[in-house]
Amino acid sequence: MAFEIITDAASNLGMKIAKENNITIIPFSYFSNEKEYFCDDTEAFDDNAYYESIRKGKKITTSQINPARYMEYMEPMLKAGRDILFIGLSSGVSGSFASAQIAKKELLEKYPRRSIVLVDSLGASLGEGLLVLRAAKCRSNGMDIDETAKRIKFFRDRMYQVFIVDDLIHLRRTGRLSNFSAIMGSVLSIKPLLKGNDEGKIVAFNKIRGRRQAIKTMAEKYGALVKNPNKQLVGISHANCEADAKYLAQLIKQKFVPSDILIVKHEPVTGSHIGPGALALYFEGDAGVRLK
């Protein structure tokens, strides 16, 4: 490997796929009943028990990754003479990327001959994870760290992220929904379509009556905006609604068949902000796709 690739657990890449691609994952932590938990393998995560507890009213609080934890993972790599490419959760929804910037500054003072390149994914879940997998592919194809970062930013700006939630109360409670007026959708039993914008923030951009129709509209967005579908990996994440994820995948294949579809359980930390029943779709479009 020419350099190390690090991401955080919000990328929703399980340990198996991470090991296959030589990717290091830094876990987030969350608190339940004042006890701290870490989830570094989202594939093994018991989403049914976790999201069911939220449905029953359990309060979950989350914590961003602090600079010390980044340094704990990064310093041994730098000490061994390795450079680092880090792709992290959107700065628009978390302060963790800012912590990575602090860690980078401190580490480079100690290891001035090494390189640490940070890329803000402006996304979450597979909106982040697909970029990480793309970086691993670039590395295996012989690209250096700077070429890879440039390529990842190119795809980041063409990553479309659209999702629905069962209840906007979770986004409202944690302040993750930028255009707050969309909260009226839950009152009217209308499903808002949400997306990540070009600043990496969550915004509502449409309202659809009924969950089934909202899922169909997500697939329609894919059909209208996807570019080169047969050459790309499409992502779907779900917060304990696997049947809906499979239904969405079926609709996607009826539009334009991608090279593959990766379906993952939405990890617990960002999952606590979107709540049980959330369903998200990630694919590459063209420049400016985040505005559509």
Beta strands, then each sheet from edge to edge (+ up, - down):
strand 1: 4-8
strand 2: 23-26
strand 3: 28-32
strand 4: 35-39
strand 5: 60-63
strand 6: 84-88
strand 7: 116-120
strand 8: 159-164
strand 9: 190-196
strand 10: 202-209
strand 11: 233-238
strand 12: 260-265
strand 13: 279-284
sheet 1: 2+ 1+ 6+ 7+
sheet 2: 4+ 3- 5+
sheet 3: 10+ 9- 8+ 13- 11+ 12+
end
